[in-house]
């Protein structure tokens, strides 16, 4: 038996044998994202480009989950793992069905180019909602859970996850093809690289995607530094370029002059597959002596190693999956659970949950019936979307009145009308209602990746943190009626309503196809909100570092200057209908971890909350404020007191010096804060729950 056909051999051995049978031309062809079939060897065509950020995407109907930033608001590793398992099951089911039909098209494979684990360092970045937020520890934990859920623990990978965009990438979108992100060794080790390192070392992520920009002068998809970093971590998967990033080498970065030179630079620095058209020129680069056959062979072996790990040439334990395993009731239930956890209650003067005695609800706003406000980008296509209006109509037995109120960004709904042509209707509905639910914010056409549909702002980025002007007019008009008002804000990033009159504010992010049900269940008290902000909500971008400045000073909750009083709602903040408090903590410092016994009590309705542990060190190399070092989603019944065990690895309490060296500073004073929000004054004043502080000796 040929080695490549022998299941008893390792993926590495099989890949080496199979690739040895290919000509140089055939090997070059296999490095394109749309790899052709090689019929004489039984190699089917394969397209490497597949998406699965929050649902199997762009390949027909699938279960759609909240956008990644909403998933991050759950602070729940187990939930993220469950979501990822559903995504990979449906991806494999579709792959099986499409392959039977001979359909090997784009988006129909098993190599999912997710998750996006870049750090959401600046609230203006349009793609930030694809990430897990601003904190490297939260990102690494949720990223690892996602990768493990995608890849499974079977004999073969159920699907292959991909960590992107490596590395130091978070806007501006309009400059990404030419931009050089400068990051010093401390910020690299402390902020930009930890999540990637965790996904490689802990989760065995199968793929890594390079970013468009340069980092410290080197294009990320052809970087000697980034390649050596992956090698140092022991990465043994495949590396892909971002789409059409390699042509940026000569067209925008000007580090090469031709397609052939760009292909050679990428290949020599570990880029195995090219999403784009630059590797069309790889064979010419070989003929010109710019690359060797050995370098081409190595990349090709990496790609076939992944295909063998996925069982593409064998019978696998996943072969029975098919279309009846797509968008099942069980999968939709996970989506609903995720949507419940994605919503963050930012303000509540007691109006929520809504009183059963109300007779009429006015639902107003351009996001009330906007499917785009459920989706975010890179979305799976649901067969049915429960909008916020539909969720309220389905849950409320009384009268529901509706007005769109305004266009998302234009000053009128009808072309021939005067500006604000829906304001009168909105005010009339408010005046005839007992309570108003005002649905405003953004959608994926207003913030997202450069080139996405719409992108009304700066190539997908936001210019500021305000609502579009048309919606600002609407908010002021509705609030001027004096009716009790709950604002439901859909966005993937920090926004400032600029008005403190609403009685309640619910941040829904982009909550997925079940989002309307989740919002309604929270409004009527069927579900207690439990989401927490994975990013800081700011008042304004005035005084912030330049968007192009990648140094972490004055950025995110770890480094922001709190004296500027620019924080609207802090990272980790979120209200509940429960009243879960940390009442006691006992810690023991072990050889590798701090063991904590944390006692929680709940004096209100049963519900969930996120236990958060932050550490603050007096070390000269510590972050300016404090940093998340552990978290756990906890459920506590009404009147219950419970104690949970929590191990905090000592590596989570390390600091990083200016040379990028990470170490445990045993001479510094270290304090751990246990609570359901940050230990800063704003968090405490908003929640009224002072974290329990414990000083430990390392």
N, C-alpha and C positions, 0 to 999 in steps of 0.2 A: 504493500500500500504506500502511495506517495505520502510523505510526511505531512503535507498541508491538509490532507484528507483524514489524518489520524487524530481522533478526538483524545487519545491518551497523551498526545504531545502537548506541550505548553503553547499558549498563543504566540510567544516569541519564536519558538521553533517553527511553528506552522507558517508564521508570517515570513520568516527568513527563507524557508523553502519555496513558498509561493512566489515571493518577489524575485528569487534567483531565476525563475523561469520566464520573467518578463524582459523584453528588450528595453534599452534606455528610453526610446520613444514612448513605449507603453508605460514605463514608470513615471515619466514626466506627466503623461496624461492622467494618471491616477492622483496627482497632487492638485488637480483642479477640483473645486467644490462640487461640480457636476462630473463625477468620474465615470467614464464610459465603460461598457461591458467588455470583457475579454472572453469571448465565447469558447475559444479553444481550451481554456483552463476552467471554465464553468464559473467565471466571475461575473455576477450581474452588475448592471449599472447601479451607481449609488450617488445620491445627492446629500452632501454633508450638512446643508443648511436647513435646520429645523428649529422651531421656537417653542418654548414651553414655560415662559416666565410666570404666568398665573393661570395656566390651562394650556392644553395642547392647542397650538395656534396656527392659523392660516391653512388648515387642512380639513376644513369642514366643521361639522358640529362637534362640540366637546363641552365638558363641564367647565364653566368659567368661574374663577375665584376672584377675590379682591385683588387689586393691583398690589405689587410687592410691598409698597410703603404701608398699605393697609394690613397686609399680613404681618409686617413687622410690629404694628401697633398691638398685636396680640401679646407680645412678649412671651410666646408660648412655643417652645421647641417641639413638643409633641404634636401640636396642631400643624406646624409647618411640615413635619415629617409625614403626617397623614395626607396633607394637601399634595405633597410631592409624589407620594405613592399613587394617588388617584391619577395625577398627570401622566406618570410613567405607564400605568396600566392602560390608559386610554391611548397613549402614544404607541405602545406595543400592539394593542388591538387594531388600531388603524393601519399600522405597518403590515400586520399579517393580512388584513383584508385587501389592502392596496396591492401588496406583492402578488397575491393570488391572481389579481387582474392584470399583472404585468405593469403596474403603475409605479414607477420609480422616480417620480417627479420631486421637485423642491418641496420642502416642508413635510415630506411623507416618510422620512427615515427615523432613525433611533438616536441620533446625536443631537440632543437638545442644547442650544446655545443659551443656556440659563444655568445659574442665576447671575444677576448683575450685582456684584459686591463692592462696587466703588463707594466711596464715602461721600455722603451728601453734605459737603462742607459749606456750601453757599446756597441760600434760599432762592436765588435767582435761577439756578440751573433747571432747565426744562425737563431733563431726563431723570431728575432726582427721584421721581415717584417709582422708577424701576428698581430702586435700591431698597435696602433695609434700614436706611437712615444715616444719622451722623456719627454713630458710635462704633468704633472698630470691634469692640467686644461683642456687642449685640449682633453686629453684622456677621461676625465669625461663627457665633453659636447658631444663629438661624440659617446661615449659609451651609454649615455642616449638616444640619438637620435636613435641609432641602436636598442636598447632594445624596445623602444616604437614602432618603425616601425615593429619589429618582432611580438610583442605581440598584437598590435592593440588596439582599444578602444571599442570593441564590448562586447556583453554579455559574451562571452567566449573568452579565449585567442586564437588568430589565430594560434600561435605557441608559445613555451616557450623558451626564451633566457636564457643563462647561463653565468655568469661572471667568467672568469678564468684568471690566476691560483692563487688562494687565498693562501698565499700572500707572497710578497717579493721573486719573482721568475724571473730571467732573465739570466740564465746560470751560469757557463759553462755547456753545454749539456753533456759532457762526465762525469761530476761529479754529475749530478742532483739527482741520486738515493741514494747518500750517503752524499751530501753536507749539511752543516749547514750555512744558511745565517744569519749573525749577523747584526741587524739593531737597532739603538738606538731610543728612543722615538720620538725625533725630526724628524728623517728621516721617521719613520713609519707614523706619522701624516701629515707630509709635502709633502711626495712623494709617498710612497708605498700604502697607504690606501685610499686616497681621492676619487679615481675613483670608487673603490668598494663601499664606503659609498654612493656616489652619485647614483650609479645604484640601490642600495637597497632602499634608502630613497626617491629618486625622480622618478625613473623609475619603481619601484616595480619589479625588475628582479625576475623571478620565480626560477632560479637555480643559484647555486654557486658551482664551482669545486675547490677542493683543489690542491695544487701543490705537486710535487714529493719531494722536499727538506724539510729539517727542517728549521724553523725560530726560532732563539734564543733558540735552543735546542729541540724544539718540532716538530715532523713531522706534516706537514701542514694539512694532512688528519686525524689527531688525536690530534689536538691542543686545549688545554683548553683555551688558550688565544684567539685564533682565533674564537672559538665557542662563547666565552663570548662577543667578539667584535660584531659578527653578531647578537647575542641576544640583545645587547645594542642598535644596530641600528634598531631593530624591524623586522628583516628578518623573513618571514613566508613562504618561499618556500621550496625547497628541496636541499640537499647538496649531491654532488657526489664526489667520489674520482677520481683522474686522473687514467688512465688505468694501472693497475697492480702496483699502488703506495703502496697499503697496504702491499704487501709482502715485500716491501723495509723496513718496520718497523723492521722485524727480520733478513732479509737477508743482508741489507746494513747499516741501521741506528743503528741496534742492541739495540733498546729500548725495544724490546720484544724478546721472544725466540721461539715462535711457531706461526703457522697460527691462532690458536684459540685465543691466547693472542693478536695478531695483530687485529683480527676481533673485539675483545672486546674493545680494546683501541679506534678504529675508531668509533664504534657504540656509546660508552659512550660520545664521543666528537662530536656527531652530524652528522656523516656520514650516510646518509640514504640509498644510493645505491652504490654498489661497482662495478666499471668498472674493472674487473679482476676476479680472482678466489678465493680470500680470504674468501668471505662470503659463499662459499661452506662449510666452517668449522664453520659457525655461530651457527648452531643447536648443534654441539658438544660443542661449547663454552657455550651455554645455559645449556646443560646437566651437564657440569662441574662446573656450578655456577659462571661463569665469567661474564655473563650478565643476566638480568632479562627479563621476558616476557614483563613487562611494557616498558622497553627500546626498545625491538623489535617492540612492538605495536606502539610506538610513531613514529619510523622511517617509519613503514608501512603506518601509517595514513598520514604522510607528502607526501608520494609518491602518494597515491590515491587522496589526496586533489588536487595535481597537475593534475592528470588525469581527475578529475571532472571539474576542471577549464578549461581544454581543451575541455570539452564536449565529451569525448570519449564514454560515455554511453548514450548520448542524441542526438536528432536532433539539428543541429546548423545552424547558418547563413552562414556557410562555406560549407555546404554539396553539393552545386551546382558546386563547383570548381572541375575541372577535367583536363585531359591531354591537352585539347585545351587551357588551361590557362598557359601552360608551354612554355617558350622561344618565347613569342609573339613578334610581331613587336614593340609594346609599351614597352615591357620589354627590348628588345635589344636597344631601343632608350635611356633608362635610363643607360644602360651599356656604350653606346657611350658617353653620357654626363659625366659619371663618368670618363671614360678614358681621355676625354679632360681635365678634372680638375686634373687628377693624374700626368700629365706631368709638370715638373718644368724646366723652361729655366734658366740655370745657367750662361751661357755666350752667348753673341751675339755682334759681332763687326759691325753689320749692314748687314750681309749676309742673315739674315732671316727677313721677309719671302723671299723665293727664287724668283729671278727675272723671269718673264715669258719668257724672251728671251733665256734662256738656252735651249740647244738642247739635251744634253746627261748627264744623272746622273749615276754615278757609285755607286752601293750599295754593300758594302763590309762588311764582318764580320760574325762570327759564330752565332750571335743572329738575323741576318736579316731574317732567315727562321726558327727560333727556337721557336716552340710552347711553350716549357718550359719557355721561357723568357716572355711569356704572362701570365703564370698561377700563379707562386708562389706555395705554398703548401696549403693543405686543399681546393682544388679547385673544383668548379662545372665543369661538363663535357659539353662543348659547342658542338653543332652540326657542327659548322664551326668556324674556327679561321682565323682572318685576320692578318697575320704576317706583319712586317714592310716592307719587300720587296713587298708583295702583295698590301699593302696600297699605296706605291709609284707607283707601276705599274698601279694600277687602277686610280690614280689621275693625273698622268703625261702623256701628249700626246706624248712626245718625246721618245727617245731611253733610255731604262734602262738596264745597264749592271750589272752583278752580279758575285761575287766570295765570297765563304765562307771565304777565306783568311787564316783561321787556324782552328784547332780543339779548343773546349772550353778550354781544359786543357792539352791535349797531344801535343807532339812536332811535330806531323805529322798526316795527314789525312789517308794516305795509309800506311799499316804496312811495306811494303817492300821499301818504299821511304826514301829519306834522310829527316832530320829535315827541318821544314818550307817549306814543299813541295807545299803549295798554295801561298806563298809569291810572286813568279814571276807573277802568274796570277793576284793577287791583284794589284800589281804595274802597270801591263799592262793596266788593267781596269782604274785605276786612271789616267794614262797618256792619255787615250782616252776619258776622261770625262771632262765636264765643271766644275762639282762639285762632290764631293764625300760625301756620307752618310755612315759613319763608325759605324757599329752596334756591340758593344762589351759589356762585363759585365759578369753577373752571371746568374744562373737560380736555380730552386728549387732543383736540384741535387747537387748543390755546396754550398748552404746555406740553413739550415732548421733544422728540429727537429732531434734529435738523432735517428738513425735507418731508416730515410727516404731514398729513393732510391738514390744511389750515395754517397752523403756526402763526397766529395773528401778531405775535410779539416778535422778539429778536431771535429769529431762526429757531423758535421753540422755547427759548429762555424768557423769563419775566423781566420786565424793566423795573418794576417795583412790586410792592406787596399789597397793593390795593385791588379791590374788585374792579372790573371794567366799568367805565363811567356810566353806561346805561344801567347797570345793576346798582351802582351807588345811588342813582336817582330813585330807583325802585325801593331800595331799603329805606331811604329817608321818607318817601311818600307813605309807605305802609306803617312805619313806626310813628309817623305824625298822627295817625288815627287814634293812638293811645290804646289799641287793643292788645291784650296779652299775646306776645309773639315769641315763637321758638324758631331760631334760625338753624337750618340744616345746611352746612357748608360742605360742598363737594370740591375737593382739590387734591392734588398730589403733593402739596407743599405748603409752606407758611403763607397765610394770608391775614391781613388785618381788616376787620369789618369797619373800623374807625367809628364805631358807635356803641356805646355801652348800654343802650336802652333795651335790647332784647332780654327777655326773661330767662332764656336758656339758649345755649349754643352747642350744637352737636356737630363735631367734625366727622364726616362720613368717609373721607378720602374718596377712592373709587371702589365701591364695596362689592362689585361683581353682580352677576345676574340675579342673585337672591337679595341684593342690597335693599330694595324697597321693603321686603318682608322684615329684614333686620331693623331698619329704621323704625318701622311701625311698631314692632314688638318692643323696642326700647321706649318709644314715646308713650305707649299704653301700659308699660310696666310688666309686660310678659317676660322680658329679659332685662336684667340689670346690666348697664354698660360696664365694660371692663377694659376697654382699650386704653393704651397709654401712648403719648406722643413719642415717636422715634426720632423726631427732630424738634429743634427749638422753634417756637413761633415768635417772630420778632415784630416790633412796632413799625420799623422802617429800615431801609437799607442805607439811609444817610449815616455817614460816619463809619460804615463797614469797610474792611479792606477792599481793595480793588478786586473785581471778579477774577482777574487774571493772576492774582497773588495766591500762590499755593502754600505759602507758609501758614502754619496753623495758629499763629498768634492772633488773638481776638476772634477766633473762630470756634464755633460749637460750644456746648455747655462746658467743656473741659478747659477752654482757654478764653472764653469771652470776658470782657471787662464789665463786671456786674455794676460798677459805679456809673456806667453810662445809662443805666435804667432803660435799656432797649428791649428787654425780654417781656413779651406779652403773656406767653404760656411756656413754661420750661420743658425741656426734654424729660420724659418719664412721667409727665403729669396727665391725669385723667380722673374724673369723678365717677362715683358709682352710687347706686341706691343703697348699697350695703354700707357698713361702717367698720371695715376690717382694719384693725390696728395691731401693730407689734407692741406687745406688752412686756415681753421679757426675752433676753438673749443670753445664752451661755455659750462661751467659746473655748475651744482647746486648740492650741497651736501644735500641729504635728510636724513630722519630718517633711511632708510634701504638701500639706494642705491645712487650712484652718477649718476645724469642724465646728459647726454652729447648730445649737438647738434653739429654734426660734418659736416663741409662743405667740399665737395670734388670737384675737377675740373679735367677734362680730356682734354688735349691739343692735343691728338693724336687719333688713330682709336678707335672706340667703342670697349669696352671689359669689362671684370670683373677683380677684384682684391680682395684681402683679407685685409680688414681693421683690423689692430691689435693694441690692447691697452696693454701696459706693465706698471707695477707700480714699482717704486723704493722707498724704505723706508730707513730712517736713523736709524730705530729701531735696537737695538743691536741683535735682534732675526730675522732680515730680511735675506732673501737669499743674497748671496754675490753680485750678479749683479742686476738683475731685473727679473720680472716674468710676464708671460701672465695673464691678468685678464679679457679680453674680446676680441671677434673677430666677424666679420660679413662679409660674402661675399657680395660684392657690384658690381653693374653693372652701368657703366656710359658711356653715348654716347659721341661720338666725339664732342668736343666743349661745352659739357654740364657742368653746375655747379649744384650740388644738395646737399641738407642737409638731413642727416638721424639722427634719434633719437636712442640713445643707453643708456640702463640702466646697470650700473655696480654695482651689489650687494656689499655692504660693506664687506660681508663675503669673497669676492674675494680679499680684500685688507688686510686680517689678516696676522699675523706672528705667528710663532710657537717657543716656548722656548725649552730649552734643556730637559725639563721634558715632552714634548709632549703636552703642553697646548697651544691651539690656542686662540689668542685674537687680538683685534683691538687696536693698539698702537696709541692712540690719541695724545700722547706727541711727537711723531716722525714727521719729515717732510716727506710728501708723494708727489711724483711727478708722474703724469700720462703722458705717451708718446703715441700719436696718429699718426699712420702712416701705411705704407704697408710693414714694416720690423721692425727688432729690432732697438733699439736706440743706439747700440754700434757703434764704429767708422767704423768697417769693413762693417757692413750693410749699413751705410750711404755712404761709399766710393764706394760700389758696385752699389748701386741704384741711388746715387745722390739725394736722397729724404730725407731731414732731417725731422724727426718726429716733430710734434708740441707738446711741453712740457707744461703741466699745473700743477702748484702746487696747492694742495688742503689742506684744514684743516679738519681733521676728528673729 
